Amino acid sequence: MKTGATVLSFLAIVFFLSASASNLPSLLHPLKVPRLPDISSFEDDLSYSLYQHSCRGVEGIIYRKVKEWVKKDPTLAPSLMRLHFHDCAVRGCDASILLDHKGSEKSANVSKSLRGFEVINDIKAAVEKKCPKTVSCADILTAAARDATVLAGGPFWTIPFGRKDGRVSLAKEAAKVPMGRESITNLIEFFQSKGLNVLDLVVLSGAHTIGRSKCESVQYRLYDYKGTKKPDPSIDPQYLNYLRRKCRWASEDVYLDATTPHKFDTQYYQNLKKKMGLLSTDQLLYGDSRTKPIADALSFDSSLFSNQFSVSMVKLANILDFTSQDHGEIRVKCNVVNY
Ligand code: HEM
């Protein structure tokens, strides 16, 4: 009965969000969302059968490689999911995050704890052997993030292929990717500028049900929050003690989901109710009228979370940028552009 009511209220939210598109928040809070004609979802340009003839079995190669790496080091699964998000959040999903040159996205402050680059380079080498110059690094990263999700216990979804690799990668553009200190309005605006709505924001934040953060990202919440000489009042006192013990050094790692850090489940949302969100941006999802009802609904029902997570990940992976698609290429090595 309770689940039925939750499902109904969730569906009502989904309906309302899609009916009013992104207008809901703007009714309540003025949002500054620039219209970006060159950013859109190019779902129609992507194809589910692209590699069926040109590189048969490529998804199998990617899956086996991801599995091999994650078996050796399970912490790579969340890292690959995050790497994919950071790729798609700048100039669309074009593998621009993988480029190594001076001043590239990878060199930005927000990128410094990104991991998993060696996994993608290794997969690319294996794929090049079988199908030279055919499969883009952006497609490889997209499939690897999906496989990492599955290996972490999350849902599977099908992926259309045909992304191109971009030749432009600028640290100053990566600096716009949220770091965990933003307001909900900032997050909504950022997601909206990529074609993602409030529902996508809350659901994709659920990726923080696994993985870790550097303590550096949260230490400012623990002692002198916003110059008050007190901790962030939205942290549960017991959790605060735990974090103070755990986070003596900025370079230490701390789990994003303190309760079930290795399980892809709805515990992340349940933690928010108990004031146990690690990042300020996590906790704020439960403190804002635009996002709280969605976080609440997701906390109750794991199949709703899995299903909607797949839908929102497909949307994330389909963010493409005109310019990189026009001038894009199939890189031979994922960390350098072709000559
Ligand atoms: C809503 C905006 C988001 C913010 C502000 C945010 C922020 C962060 C921060 C600060 C970290 C820890 C970084 C560190 O200090 O090492 C992190 C980790 C992570 N993020 Fe997010 N993130 C957001 C959205 C997403 C999305 C959309 C995904 C994927 C769909 C994602 C997946 C992850 C994962 C899996 C980790 C753990 C990485 C690891 O263990 O290596 N995040 N995020």
Boltz pocket constraint, residues with backbone or C-beta under 6 A from the ligand:
constraints:
  - pocket:
      binder: B
      contacts: [[A, 75], [A, 77], [A, 78], [A, 79], [A, 80], [A, 81], [A, 82], [A, 85], [A, 113], [A, 115], [A, 178], [A, 179], [A, 180], [A, 181], [A, 187], [A, 201], [A, 204], [A, 205], [A, 207], [A, 208], [A, 210], [A, 211], [A, 212], [A, 213], [A, 214], [A, 215], [A, 217], [A, 256], [A, 279], [A, 281]]
      max_distance: 6.0
